[in-house]
Amino acid sequence: MTVPYWVQDAVFYQIFPDRFANGDKSNDPPNVQEWGAEPTIWNFQGGDLRGVIQKFDYLLDLGINAIYFNPIFQATSNHRYNISDYYRIDPKLGDMDDFQTLLEVAHTNNVRVVIDGVFNHCGRGFFAFNDVLENHEHSPYIDWFHVNGYPVDAYSPGDAIDYEGWWKYKSLPKFNVNNPHVRQYIFGVAQYWIERGADGWRLDVPNEIDDDAFWAEFRHVVKSVNRDAYILGEIWDGDPRWVGDQHFDAVMQYPVRDALLDLLQERITAGIFAGKMEQLLEVYPRENVYAMYLPLGSHDTQRVKTKLDGKLEKVKMAFLFQFAYPGAPAIYYGDEVGLGGGKDPGCRRAFPWDEKNWNAELRSWVKRLISLRKRMPCLRRGDYQRVFLGSRHGTYAFARTLGDEVVLVALNASPSRRHLRLPVKALGWRDGRIVSDLLGREEYIVSGDELIITIQPWSGLWIT
């Protein structure tokens, strides 16, 4: 098995298309709301593909080199997880020319583009389900879904009873992937968009298609078009079943996010955190570990700023750890400027393009982390080893090492300043060596086999 070579060097930026930037007002729906209005499950605010193209300099300045888009295909909702046409860019986002232009701009600037694949279910407007609603038991597409009775009622209040819907939502009829015609359709979609130039698929709720043969064939279809296409599964619980040469290159590492936020909220000790971080590196083969998608948040979670009660030092510390841990760090649009928001739909606010509304310190911090990660191969490709643990005092240190290159990451997840004596002999650091913090201006001298440092509350150091 070969994981795409580029992923371990990637810094992802997740874009929820309706809320990033409005670049073409001519495709806005008539009831478009003002940019920045309170998000709801219904409203559109006019974001589109042209907006991403026009703001590409912003992304390049930040330093990202990969984008993950939430669904961009035709659908009736602002989230577009209820797709009605898998072969058409949603007209409210633009058209195929816009998509191809976006890919050209991205690829010219060495930025990869991964798109969202929703293959467990579709929308009620999907042609085959629409035929079922029209013709009921006489429909030629009845076996494309899990229909339990007639007439098929898709619009009255309540759960889906006449057919299976995702979590019983009537608006999300579930495909019957045991039907070879459904499989053929989905694999055709998977192939089509990779042939158009997409660099991979992020797969929505793939565990709900509990069929290993389906995913093995899906992988074969995608990799046959582009062996370096990235296949990313939305798996929340760290299950190794879904990673490997019959499934996905990687999954979304929500367990890292969850443990990190628990540490920063003082819900777990540094010892428990360290154990979880190190155990997650053993769950999967190394090449997959280094290709994992590492989020601090997404369209499905509270934003990191809100989760950490708006405390800037904790948000900065979360980013500091994220960019030092194996895998591909992912920024959810707006988190880098301090955008807040609760659970869906609050986490799907419009990006605030007025710089007066940015937290400039946070954006500069994230930009610095990205730059350092790009500059230092050990932060992307290096081994991970524990150096120190002071569980009762909220302290933990580990190193990323690649040949002679070493970055020592020291964390203080406590409200008190900590003085640490770190054993550094195993890092090859000898008595008298002078080292410095990449994120500050401090210099330190190795004394014997130890490095003595002081860390401020809720902060960390990258020492080399």
LOPABA-800337 format. One record per atom (N, C-alpha, C): x, y, z negated. Coordinates in steps of 0.2 Angstrom, whole numbers, m for minus. Layout:
BEGIN
east_north_up
X_Y_Z $
...
# end
This chain:
BEGIN
east_north_up
4_m6_0 $
0_0_0 $
4_6_0 $
2_11_4 $
6_17_4 $
1_23_3 $
2_27_m3 $
m2_33_m5 $
1_38_0 $
m4_43_2 $
m1_48_6 $
5_52_3 $
10_53_7 $
16_55_4 $
15_62_1 $
11_66_4 $
10_73_2 $
6_75_m5 $
3_70_m7 $
m2_71_m13 $
2_73_m19 $
7_69_m21 $
11_71_m27 $
14_78_m27 $
15_81_m21 $
17_88_m21 $
11_93_m20 $
5_91_m20 $
0_95_m19 $
m2_99_m26 $
m5_105_m24 $
m9_109_m29 $
m15_110_m26 $
m21_107_m29 $
m27_108_m26 $
m31_114_m28 $
m35_116_m24 $
m40_122_m26 $
m47_120_m24 $
m51_119_m29 $
m58_117_m27 $
m63_122_m26 $
m66_122_m20 $
m71_127_m18 $
m78_125_m17 $
m82_128_m21 $
m89_127_m20 $
m92_132_m15 $
m93_130_m9 $
m93_134_m3 $
m98_140_m4 $
m104_140_m7 $
m109_145_m7 $
m106_151_m12 $
m101_149_m16 $
m99_154_m21 $
m92_157_m20 $
m88_155_m15 $
m81_158_m15 $
m81_164_m12 $
m83_165_m5 $
m83_171_m2 $
m88_172_4 $
m91_177_5 $
m96_178_11 $
m92_182_16 $
m90_178_21 $
m87_181_27 $
m91_182_33 $
m97_180_33 $
m102_181_39 $
m109_182_36 $
m111_188_36 $
m118_189_33 $
m123_187_38 $
m121_186_44 $
m126_184_49 $
m129_177_48 $
m126_173_44 $
m128_166_43 $
m131_166_36 $
m132_172_32 $
m135_172_26 $
m143_170_27 $
m145_166_22 $
m153_165_22 $
m156_171_21 $
m163_172_23 $
m166_178_21 $
m167_180_14 $
m167_175_10 $
m168_176_3 $
m162_176_m1 $
m156_177_2 $
m149_177_m1 $
m150_182_m7 $
m146_180_m12 $
m146_184_m18 $
m140_188_m18 $
m140_193_m22 $
m134_198_m22 $
m128_193_m25 $
m122_195_m22 $
m116_191_m24 $
m114_193_m31 $
m114_187_m35 $
m112_188_m42 $
m119_187_m46 $
m124_186_m43 $
m131_186_m47 $
m130_179_m51 $
m134_179_m57 $
m134_173_m61 $
m136_167_m57 $
m131_162_m57 $
m133_156_m53 $
m138_152_m56 $
m142_149_m51 $
m148_145_m53 $
m147_138_m48 $
m151_133_m49 $
m151_127_m45 $
m154_129_m38 $
m157_134_m37 $
m160_136_m31 $
m157_141_m27 $
m154_146_m30 $
m152_152_m26 $
m145_151_m22 $
m145_155_m16 $
m139_155_m12 $
m137_162_m12 $
m130_162_m12 $
m127_169_m13 $
m122_171_m7 $
m122_166_m1 $
m119_168_5 $
m112_166_6 $
m109_162_2 $
m102_160_3 $
m102_156_10 $
m97_156_13 $
m97_152_20 $
m89_150_21 $
m88_147_27 $
m82_145_29 $
m78_151_31 $
m81_156_35 $
m78_162_37 $
m75_166_31 $
m78_165_25 $
m76_168_19 $
m70_165_17 $
m69_159_17 $
m63_155_15 $
m57_157_20 $
m59_158_26 $
m53_160_31 $
m51_167_30 $
m56_171_28 $
m54_178_27 $
m50_179_20 $
m51_175_16 $
m48_175_9 $
m42_170_9 $
m39_168_14 $
m34_163_14 $
m28_166_12 $
m26_172_13 $
m20_175_10 $
m20_175_2 $
m26_176_m1 $
m27_175_m8 $
m25_168_m10 $
m27_163_m7 $
m25_156_m9 $
m17_155_m8 $
m15_158_m2 $
m8_157_m1 $
m3_161_m6 $
m6_167_m8 $
m2_170_m13 $
m2_167_m20 $
m8_163_m21 $
m8_160_m28 $
m3_154_m27 $
m2_151_m21 $
2_145_m20 $
0_139_m19 $
m7_138_m19 $
m10_131_m18 $
m8_129_m11 $
m8_122_m10 $
m7_119_m4 $
m12_113_m2 $
m17_113_m5 $
m23_108_m4 $
m29_111_m6 $
m35_110_m2 $
m41_112_m4 $
m46_106_m4 $
m50_106_m9 $
m56_101_m9 $
m62_105_m9 $
m66_104_m4 $
m72_107_m3 $
m78_103_m6 $
m83_106_m10 $
m89_102_m11 $
m93_102_m4 $
m98_98_m3 $
m101_96_3 $
m102_102_8 $
m100_101_14 $
m101_107_19 $
m106_105_24 $
m109_99_24 $
m114_97_29 $
m121_99_28 $
m125_99_33 $
m132_102_33 $
m136_99_27 $
m139_103_23 $
m143_101_17 $
m147_107_15 $
m152_106_11 $
m157_111_9 $
m155_114_2 $
m150_112_m1 $
m148_114_m8 $
m141_118_m8 $
m140_122_m13 $
m134_126_m13 $
m128_121_m14 $
m129_116_m17 $
m124_111_m19 $
m122_106_m13 $
m128_105_m9 $
m127_101_m3 $
m126_93_m4 $
m127_91_m10 $
m127_84_m11 $
m133_80_m9 $
m138_83_m6 $
m143_80_m3 $
m143_81_5 $
m139_78_8 $
m137_79_15 $
m142_77_20 $
m144_81_25 $
m149_79_30 $
m146_78_37 $
m140_80_38 $
m136_79_44 $
m129_79_43 $
m126_73_43 $
m119_72_41 $
m114_74_47 $
m117_75_53 $
m113_77_58 $
m113_84_60 $
m116_88_56 $
m117_95_57 $
m115_99_51 $
m111_105_52 $
m109_109_47 $
m115_113_45 $
m117_114_39 $
m123_118_37 $
m123_125_40 $
m128_127_44 $
m128_133_47 $
m127_139_42 $
m129_138_36 $
m128_144_31 $
m120_144_30 $
m116_139_31 $
m109_140_30 $
m105_141_37 $
m109_141_43 $
m105_142_49 $
m107_136_54 $
m102_135_58 $
m103_130_63 $
m96_126_64 $
m96_121_69 $
m90_117_70 $
m84_122_72 $
m85_127_76 $
m80_132_77 $
m76_135_71 $
m81_136_66 $
m78_139_60 $
m74_134_56 $
m76_128_56 $
m73_123_53 $
m66_121_56 $
m66_121_63 $
m60_120_66 $
m55_126_65 $
m57_132_65 $
m53_138_64 $
m50_137_57 $
m54_135_52 $
m52_134_45 $
m46_129_45 $
m47_124_48 $
m42_118_48 $
m36_121_52 $
m37_125_57 $
m31_128_60 $
m27_132_56 $
m30_137_52 $
m27_141_48 $
m24_137_42 $
m27_133_39 $
m25_129_34 $
m18_125_36 $
m19_121_41 $
m13_117_44 $
m7_121_46 $
m9_127_49 $
m3_131_51 $
1_133_45 $
m3_134_39 $
1_136_33 $
2_130_28 $
2_124_31 $
4_118_27 $
m1_117_21 $
m7_118_22 $
m12_117_17 $
m17_111_20 $
m18_106_16 $
m22_101_17 $
m29_102_15 $
m34_99_19 $
m41_100_18 $
m45_94_17 $
m47_93_11 $
m51_87_9 $
m58_89_8 $
m63_85_11 $
m70_86_11 $
m74_81_7 $
m80_83_5 $
m84_79_0 $
m88_74_4 $
m88_67_2 $
m92_62_6 $
m97_60_1 $
m103_61_3 $
m109_59_m1 $
m112_53_3 $
m110_47_1 $
m112_41_4 $
m117_36_0 $
m118_37_m6 $
m122_33_m10 $
m130_35_m9 $
m131_41_m7 $
m138_44_m6 $
m138_49_m1 $
m143_51_1 $
m144_57_6 $
m150_61_4 $
m152_66_8 $
m158_70_6 $
m164_68_10 $
m169_70_8 $
m176_68_10 $
m176_70_18 $
m172_75_20 $
m173_77_27 $
m168_73_32 $
m165_68_29 $
m161_64_33 $
m165_60_38 $
m163_59_44 $
m168_57_49 $
m171_50_48 $
m167_46_45 $
m170_39_44 $
m175_39_38 $
m173_43_33 $
m178_44_27 $
m184_47_30 $
m183_52_34 $
m189_56_36 $
m194_51_40 $
m191_47_44 $
m195_42_48 $
m199_37_43 $
m196_36_37 $
m199_31_32 $
m205_35_30 $
m204_42_28 $
m210_46_26 $
m215_47_31 $
m214_47_37 $
m219_47_42 $
m222_41_44 $
m219_35_44 $
m221_29_46 $
m222_23_41 $
m219_25_35 $
m220_20_29 $
m218_13_31 $
m222_8_30 $
m220_1_31 $
m218_0_39 $
m220_4_43 $
m219_3_50 $
m213_6_53 $
m209_9_48 $
m203_13_50 $
m198_8_52 $
m194_9_58 $
m188_5_59 $
m182_6_54 $
m183_11_50 $
m177_12_45 $
m179_10_38 $
m184_6_37 $
m186_5_30 $
m181_1_26 $
m177_m3_30 $
m172_m7_26 $
m165_m2_25 $
m165_4_27 $
m160_8_26 $
m160_11_19 $
m165_9_15 $
m166_12_8 $
m169_6_4 $
m170_8_m2 $
m173_3_m7 $
m180_4_m8 $
m184_2_m4 $
m191_4_m4 $
m195_m1_m8 $
m199_1_m13 $
m203_m3_m18 $
m210_m4_m17 $
m213_1_m13 $
m220_1_m12 $
m222_6_m7 $
m229_6_m5 $
m231_11_m1 $
m238_13_m3 $
m240_19_m1 $
m236_24_3 $
m230_27_m1 $
m225_29_3 $
m219_32_0 $
m220_39_m2 $
m220_40_m9 $
m222_47_m11 $
m215_50_m13 $
m213_55_m9 $
m206_58_m10 $
m207_65_m13 $
m213_68_m14 $
m213_75_m16 $
m217_77_m22 $
m221_72_m25 $
m225_74_m31 $
m220_74_m37 $
m222_77_m42 $
m218_78_m48 $
m217_71_m51 $
m211_70_m55 $
m209_64_m58 $
m204_60_m54 $
m202_55_m57 $
m196_51_m55 $
m198_47_m48 $
m193_45_m45 $
m194_41_m39 $
m196_34_m41 $
m202_31_m39 $
m204_25_m41 $
m205_20_m35 $
m207_23_m29 $
m208_20_m23 $
m202_18_m20 $
m196_21_m22 $
m190_19_m19 $
m185_21_m24 $
m179_19_m23 $
m173_20_m27 $
m170_27_m25 $
m169_31_m30 $
m166_38_m29 $
m160_38_m34 $
m155_42_m33 $
m149_43_m38 $
m152_46_m44 $
m151_42_m49 $
m154_43_m56 $
m161_45_m56 $
m165_42_m51 $
m172_42_m50 $
m174_49_m47 $
m169_53_m45 $
m171_59_m42 $
m175_58_m35 $
m181_60_m34 $
m184_59_m28 $
m180_63_m22 $
m177_68_m23 $
m173_72_m18 $
m167_68_m16 $
m165_62_m19 $
m159_59_m17 $
m160_52_m16 $
m163_50_m10 $
m164_43_m9 $
m158_39_m8 $
m157_33_m11 $
m151_29_m11 $
m151_25_m5 $
m145_25_m2 $
m144_20_4 $
m144_13_2 $
m146_9_7 $
m145_2_6 $
m139_0_10 $
m133_0_7 $
m127_m2_10 $
m126_m9_12 $
m131_m13_10 $
m130_m20_12 $
m133_m21_19 $
m136_m16_22 $
m139_m16_29 $
m133_m14_33 $
m131_m18_38 $
m125_m17_42 $
m126_m11_46 $
m132_m9_48 $
m133_m2_52 $
m131_4_47 $
m133_3_41 $
m131_9_36 $
m123_9_36 $
m120_3_35 $
m113_3_34 $
m110_6_41 $
m112_4_46 $
m110_7_53 $
m110_14_53 $
m116_17_51 $
m117_24_51 $
m112_28_47 $
m112_25_40 $
m107_29_36 $
m100_28_38 $
m98_23_40 $
m91_22_43 $
m90_27_49 $
m95_27_53 $
m94_32_59 $
m93_39_56 $
m97_41_51 $
m96_48_48 $
m89_49_46 $
m87_44_42 $
m80_44_39 $
m75_45_44 $
m76_41_50 $
m71_41_55 $
m71_48_59 $
m77_51_60 $
m78_57_64 $
m74_63_61 $
m75_64_55 $
m72_70_52 $
m65_69_51 $
m62_63_50 $
m55_63_50 $
m52_64_57 $
m56_62_62 $
m54_63_69 $
m54_71_70 $
m59_74_67 $
m59_81_68 $
m53_85_65 $
m50_82_60 $
m44_85_57 $
m44_86_49 $
m50_83_46 $
m50_83_39 $
m44_79_36 $
m41_81_31 $
m36_77_28 $
m38_72_23 $
m44_71_22 $
m46_66_17 $
m53_67_15 $
m55_62_11 $
m62_62_8 $
m62_62_0 $
m65_66_m3 $
m67_65_m10 $
m74_62_m10 $
m74_56_m14 $
m81_52_m13 $
m85_53_m19 $
m91_55_m18 $
m96_57_m23 $
m99_50_m26 $
m99_49_m33 $
m102_44_m36 $
m100_37_m33 $
m94_35_m31 $
m93_29_m27 $
m94_23_m31 $
m94_23_m38 $
m95_17_m42 $
m102_15_m41 $
m107_19_m39 $
m114_17_m38 $
m115_13_m31 $
m110_13_m27 $
m109_8_m22 $
m105_2_m24 $
m108_m2_m28 $
m104_m8_m31 $
m103_m13_m27 $
m98_m12_m22 $
m97_m17_m16 $
m90_m16_m14 $
m86_m20_m16 $
m79_m20_m15 $
m77_m20_m7 $
m81_m25_m4 $
m80_m26_3 $
m82_m19_7 $
m87_m16_5 $
m89_m9_8 $
m83_m4_8 $
m80_m4_2 $
m75_1_1 $
m68_m1_4 $
m67_m7_5 $
m61_m10_8 $
m62_m8_16 $
m68_m9_19 $
m69_m7_26 $
m68_0_27 $
m71_4_22 $
m71_11_22 $
m64_14_23 $
m60_11_18 $
m53_13_18 $
m49_11_25 $
m51_5_27 $
m48_3_34 $
m50_8_39 $
m56_10_39 $
m58_15_45 $
m55_21_44 $
m54_24_38 $
m51_31_37 $
m44_30_39 $
m40_25_36 $
m33_25_37 $
m31_23_44 $
m36_20_48 $
m34_18_55 $
m34_25_59 $
m37_30_57 $
m37_36_60 $
m31_40_58 $
m30_40_52 $
m24_44_49 $
m22_41_43 $
m16_38_43 $
m14_34_38 $
m12_38_32 $
m11_45_33 $
m10_49_27 $
m16_53_25 $
m22_51_27 $
m28_54_24 $
m28_51_17 $
m31_56_12 $
m31_55_5 $
m38_53_4 $
m39_47_0 $
m46_45_m2 $
m46_45_m10 $
m50_49_m12 $
m51_51_m19 $
m58_49_m22 $
m58_45_m27 $
m65_43_m30 $
m67_47_m36 $
m73_49_m36 $
m75_52_m42 $
m77_47_m47 $
m72_45_m51 $
m73_40_m56 $
m71_44_m63 $
m75_43_m68 $
m74_48_m74 $
m71_44_m79 $
m70_37_m79 $
m68_34_m85 $
m61_30_m85 $
m57_31_m80 $
m51_28_m80 $
m51_21_m78 $
m55_19_m74 $
m56_11_m72 $
m51_10_m67 $
m46_5_m68 $
m41_3_m63 $
m44_0_m57 $
m50_m3_m58 $
m53_m7_m52 $
m54_m3_m46 $
m54_4_m46 $
m56_8_m41 $
m50_11_m37 $
m44_9_m39 $
m38_11_m37 $
m34_5_m34 $
m31_6_m27 $
m27_1_m24 $
m29_1_m17 $
m26_m4_m14 $
m26_m5_m6 $
m33_m7_m4 $
m38_m9_m8 $
m44_m11_m6 $
m49_m5_m8 $
m47_0_m11 $
m52_5_m13 $
m49_12_m12 $
m47_16_m17 $
m45_23_m16 $
m38_24_m18 $
m35_29_m15 $
m28_31_m17 $
m28_34_m24 $
m33_37_m26 $
m33_40_m33 $
m40_41_m35 $
m41_43_m42 $
m47_45_m44 $
m46_52_m48 $
m52_55_m50 $
m52_61_m53 $
m50_60_m60 $
m45_63_m63 $
m42_61_m70 $
m46_65_m75 $
m52_64_m75 $
m56_67_m81 $
m54_65_m88 $
m51_59_m89 $
m49_57_m96 $
m43_62_m98 $
m39_64_m93 $
m34_69_m95 $
m37_75_m98 $
m41_78_m94 $
m45_84_m96 $
m48_83_m102 $
m52_78_m103 $
m56_77_m109 $
m51_77_m115 $
m46_73_m115 $
m41_73_m121 $
m38_79_m122 $
m36_83_m117 $
m32_89_m117 $
m37_94_m121 $
m43_95_m119 $
m48_100_m122 $
m49_98_m129 $
m50_91_m130 $
m51_89_m137 $
m45_91_m142 $
m39_90_m139 $
m33_93_m143 $
m33_100_m144 $
m35_104_m139 $
m35_111_m140 $
m41_114_m144 $
m46_109_m145 $
m52_111_m149 $
m51_108_m156 $
m45_105_m158 $
m43_102_m164 $
m48_96_m166 $
m50_93_m161 $
m55_87_m162 $
m51_80_m162 $
m44_80_m160 $
m40_75_m160 $
m33_77_m162 $
m29_73_m165 $
m22_74_m167 $
m18_74_m161 $
m12_77_m162 $
m7_76_m156 $
m5_69_m155 $
m5_65_m160 $
m3_58_m159 $
m8_54_m155 $
m15_55_m156 $
m20_52_m152 $
m19_55_m145 $
m18_61_m144 $
m17_64_m138 $
m11_61_m134 $
m6_61_m137 $
0_58_m134 $
m1_51_m132 $
m4_47_m136 $
m6_40_m135 $
m10_39_m129 $
m15_44_m128 $
m19_43_m122 $
m16_45_m116 $
m12_50_m116 $
m8_53_m110 $
m3_47_m108 $
0_44_m112 $
5_39_m110 $
1_33_m108 $
m4_31_m111 $
m8_25_m109 $
m11_26_m102 $
m13_32_m100 $
m16_33_m94 $
m10_32_m88 $
m4_33_m90 $
1_32_m85 $
3_25_m84 $
0_20_m88 $
1_13_m87 $
m5_10_m84 $
m11_13_m84 $
m17_10_m81 $
m17_8_m74 $
m13_13_m70 $
m13_12_m63 $
m6_11_m60 $
m4_8_m54 $
2_8_m52 $
5_15_m51 $
12_16_m52 $
15_22_m52 $
13_27_m46 $
13_24_m40 $
12_28_m34 $
5_31_m34 $
0_28_m38 $
m7_30_m38 $
m7_36_m44 $
m3_34_m49 $
m3_39_m55 $
m1_46_m52 $
4_46_m48 $
7_52_m46 $
2_56_m40 $
m3_52_m38 $
m7_55_m33 $
m14_57_m36 $
m15_56_m43 $
m21_57_m46 $
m23_65_m46 $
m29_66_m45 $
m32_73_m45 $
m33_75_m52 $
m30_80_m54 $
m30_82_m61 $
m34_89_m62 $
m40_88_m64 $
m44_94_m65 $
m44_97_m73 $
m45_103_m73 $
m47_106_m80 $
m54_107_m80 $
m57_107_m74 $
m65_108_m74 $
m67_107_m67 $
m73_107_m66 $
m76_106_m59 $
m83_109_m59 $
m87_108_m53 $
m94_110_m53 $
m98_106_m57 $
m96_100_m60 $
m100_96_m65 $
m98_97_m72 $
m94_102_m74 $
m92_103_m81 $
m92_110_m83 $
m92_112_m89 $
m91_118_m92 $
m85_121_m89 $
m84_127_m88 $
m78_130_m86 $
m73_130_m92 $
m66_129_m90 $
m61_129_m96 $
m61_135_m100 $
m62_141_m98 $
m63_147_m102 $
m68_146_m107 $
m74_144_m105 $
m80_143_m109 $
m79_138_m114 $
m76_132_m112 $
m75_126_m116 $
m70_128_m122 $
m66_133_m120 $
m61_134_m126 $
m62_141_m129 $
m69_143_m129 $
m71_149_m132 $
m68_155_m130 $
m66_156_m124 $
m63_162_m121 $
m56_163_m124 $
m53_159_m128 $
m46_160_m131 $
m41_159_m125 $
m38_165_m123 $
m33_165_m118 $
m27_160_m119 $
m24_161_m125 $
m18_157_m127 $
m20_149_m126 $
m26_147_m127 $
m28_140_m126 $
m28_138_m119 $
m31_143_m115 $
m32_142_m108 $
m25_141_m105 $
m21_146_m106 $
m14_146_m104 $
m11_139_m105 $
m12_137_m111 $
m8_131_m114 $
m11_125_m110 $
m18_125_m108 $
m21_119_m104 $
m18_119_m97 $
m17_125_m94 $
m14_125_m88 $
m6_123_m88 $
m3_125_m94 $
4_123_m95 $
5_115_m95 $
1_112_m98 $
1_105_m99 $
m1_102_m92 $
m6_104_m89 $
m9_101_m83 $
m3_101_m77 $
0_107_m77 $
6_107_m72 $
12_103_m73 $
12_101_m79 $
18_97_m81 $
17_89_m81 $
11_87_m80 $
9_80_m81 $
9_77_m74 $
11_71_m73 $
11_67_m67 $
4_68_m64 $
4_69_m57 $
m3_69_m53 $
m3_76_m50 $
m8_77_m46 $
m9_83_m42 $
m14_88_m46 $
m11_93_m49 $
m16_98_m53 $
m21_101_m48 $
m27_102_m51 $
m32_105_m47 $
m35_111_m51 $
m36_117_m47 $
m39_123_m50 $
m46_123_m47 $
m51_124_m52 $
m58_125_m50 $
m58_133_m48 $
m60_134_m42 $
m60_141_m40 $
m63_146_m46 $
m59_151_m47 $
m61_156_m52 $
m58_155_m59 $
m56_149_m60 $
m53_148_m67 $
m47_151_m68 $
m43_153_m62 $
m37_156_m63 $
m37_163_m64 $
m43_166_m63 $
m44_173_m65 $
m49_174_m71 $
m50_168_m75 $
m54_169_m81 $
m61_169_m80 $
m64_166_m75 $
m71_165_m74 $
m74_160_m79 $
m79_162_m82 $
m82_158_m87 $
m89_155_m84 $
m92_150_m88 $
m98_148_m86 $
m99_141_m90 $
m106_140_m92 $
m107_134_m95 $
m109_128_m90 $
m112_123_m92 $
m114_117_m87 $
m118_120_m81 $
m118_116_m76 $
m122_117_m70 $
m129_120_m72 $
m131_126_m69 $
m128_129_m64 $
m123_135_m66 $
m122_136_m72 $
m117_141_m75 $
m110_141_m72 $
m108_135_m71 $
m101_134_m69 $
m100_135_m61 $
m105_137_m58 $
m105_138_m51 $
m106_146_m49 $
m103_150_m53 $
m104_157_m52 $
m100_159_m46 $
m102_165_m43 $
m98_168_m37 $
m91_170_m39 $
m87_169_m35 $
m80_172_m37 $
m80_180_m37 $
m77_183_m42 $
m77_190_m43 $
m72_193_m39 $
m73_196_m33 $
m68_198_m29 $
m65_205_m31 $
m69_209_m36 $
m66_215_m39 $
m61_213_m44 $
m55_215_m42 $
m49_213_m47 $
m50_216_m54 $
m54_221_m55 $
m55_224_m61 $
m58_218_m66 $
m61_213_m63 $
m65_208_m67 $
m60_202_m68 $
m54_202_m65 $
m49_197_m66 $
m45_197_m73 $
m44_192_m75 $
m39_192_m81 $
m32_191_m77 $
m29_197_m76 $
m22_197_m72 $
m17_193_m75 $
m17_193_m82 $
m12_189_m86 $
m12_182_m84 $
m18_179_m84 $
m20_172_m83 $
m18_170_m76 $
m20_174_m71 $
m18_173_m64 $
m11_173_m63 $
m7_177_m66 $
0_178_m65 $
3_171_m68 $
0_169_m74 $
3_163_m77 $
2_157_m73 $
m4_156_m70 $
m5_150_m65 $
m1_151_m59 $
0_157_m57 $
4_157_m51 $
12_156_m52 $
14_157_m58 $
21_156_m61 $
21_148_m61 $
16_145_m64 $
17_137_m65 $
17_134_m58 $
13_136_m54 $
13_133_m47 $
20_134_m44 $
23_140_m44 $
29_141_m41 $
35_137_m44 $
35_136_m51 $
40_132_m54 $
39_125_m52 $
32_122_m52 $
31_115_m50 $
34_114_m43 $
33_119_m38 $
35_118_m32 $
43_118_m31 $
46_122_m36 $
53_123_m36 $
57_117_m39 $
54_113_m43 $
57_108_m47 $
54_101_m46 $
57_97_m42 $
55_91_m40 $
53_86_m46 $
57_87_m51 $
55_83_m57 $
48_84_m60 $
45_90_m59 $
39_91_m62 $
33_88_m57 $
35_86_m51 $
31_82_m47 $
32_75_m46 $
38_73_m46 $
40_66_m45 $
44_63_m50 $
46_66_m56 $
50_64_m61 $
47_59_m65 $
51_55_m69 $
48_50_m74 $
46_54_m80 $
42_51_m84 $
39_54_m90 $
41_50_m96 $
44_54_m101 $
46_50_m107 $
45_55_m113 $
42_51_m118 $
41_55_m125 $
48_57_m128 $
48_63_m130 $
54_65_m134 $
53_66_m141 $
47_68_m143 $
46_70_m150 $
38_70_m151 $
36_68_m157 $
29_68_m159 $
29_70_m167 $
25_76_m168 $
24_78_m175 $
16_78_m175 $
13_72_m176 $
6_72_m175 $
2_76_m180 $
4_76_m187 $
1_80_m192 $
1_88_m191 $
6_90_m187 $
7_97_m186 $
6_99_m179 $
2_95_m175 $
0_97_m168 $
5_98_m163 $
11_94_m164 $
17_95_m160 $
18_89_m156 $
21_90_m150 $
22_84_m145 $
27_87_m140 $
32_83_m138 $
37_85_m133 $
38_79_m129 $
38_80_m122 $
40_75_m117 $
44_78_m112 $
47_74_m108 $
52_76_m103 $
50_73_m96 $
51_77_m91 $
50_75_m84 $
57_75_m81 $
60_69_m79 $
67_68_m77 $
67_65_m70 $
71_68_m66 $
73_65_m59 $
80_66_m58 $
84_61_m58 $
91_61_m58 $
94_66_m63 $
98_71_m62 $
100_75_m67 $
96_81_m68 $
90_81_m65 $
85_87_m66 $
81_85_m72 $
80_89_m77 $
76_88_m82 $
72_94_m84 $
66_93_m86 $
62_99_m89 $
59_96_m95 $
60_99_m101 $
58_97_m107 $
52_101_m109 $
46_98_m110 $
40_101_m111 $
38_100_m119 $
38_106_m122 $
36_106_m129 $
30_109_m131 $
25_106_m134 $
18_109_m136 $
17_110_m143 $
14_115_m145 $
11_117_m151 $
4_118_m151 $
0_113_m153 $
m7_113_m153 $
m10_114_m160 $
m8_120_m163 $
m9_121_m170 $
m10_129_m170 $
m13_131_m176 $
m13_139_m177 $
m7_141_m180 $
m2_137_m181 $
4_140_m185 $
10_139_m181 $
15_144_m182 $
21_143_m179 $
25_137_m181 $
28_133_m176 $
32_127_m178 $
39_128_m176 $
43_125_m181 $
50_124_m180 $
52_117_m178 $
55_115_m173 $
56_108_m171 $
63_107_m170 $
65_101_m172 $
71_98_m170 $
70_92_m166 $
72_93_m159 $
71_88_m154 $
77_84_m152 $
76_77_m153 $
82_73_m151 $
83_73_m143 $
88_75_m141 $
89_76_m133 $
95_72_m130 $
98_68_m134 $
103_64_m132 $
101_60_m126 $
95_57_m126 $
93_53_m121 $
92_56_m114 $
91_63_m115 $
90_67_m109 $
97_69_m106 $
103_67_m109 $
109_68_m106 $
112_75_m108 $
108_78_m113 $
110_85_m116 $
115_84_m121 $
121_87_m121 $
126_86_m126 $
127_92_m130 $
131_92_m135 $
132_97_m140 $
135_103_m136 $
132_109_m137 $
135_115_m134 $
131_117_m128 $
127_113_m125 $
124_114_m119 $
119_120_m120 $
119_125_m115 $
114_130_m116 $
108_129_m111 $
102_129_m114 $
96_128_m110 $
92_134_m111 $
87_135_m106 $
82_140_m107 $
75_138_m105 $
71_143_m108 $
63_142_m106 $
62_145_m100 $
59_141_m95 $
57_143_m88 $
51_148_m89 $
47_148_m94 $
41_152_m94 $
42_158_m99 $
48_159_m101 $
50_165_m106 $
57_167_m104 $
60_170_m109 $
67_172_m109 $
71_169_m114 $
69_165_m118 $
73_162_m123 $
78_157_m121 $
84_157_m124 $
89_152_m123 $
91_149_m129 $
93_142_m128 $
94_138_m134 $
101_134_m133 $
104_132_m138 $
110_129_m138 $
109_122_m141 $
111_117_m138 $
110_110_m141 $
116_109_m147 $
113_107_m152 $
118_106_m158 $
118_99_m160 $
124_96_m159 $
124_89_m160 $
120_85_m155 $
115_81_m157 $
111_78_m153 $
104_81_m153 $
103_87_m156 $
97_90_m156 $
96_97_m153 $
90_98_m151 $
88_105_m149 $
84_108_m154 $
85_114_m157 $
81_117_m162 $
77_123_m159 $
71_122_m159 $
67_127_m156 $
61_130_m161 $
58_135_m159 $
52_138_m162 $
47_139_m157 $
41_136_m159 $
35_137_m154 $
30_141_m157 $
27_146_m154 $
22_150_m157 $
15_146_m157 $
10_148_m161 $
4_144_m161 $
1_144_m154 $
m2_138_m152 $
m6_137_m146 $
m2_139_m140 $
4_136_m140 $
8_138_m134 $
13_132_m132 $
17_133_m127 $
21_128_m125 $
27_131_m122 $
32_126_m121 $
39_128_m118 $
40_123_m112 $
43_126_m107 $
46_122_m102 $
54_123_m102 $
58_119_m104 $
65_120_m106 $
69_116_m101 $
74_119_m98 $
78_116_m93 $
86_119_m94 $
# end
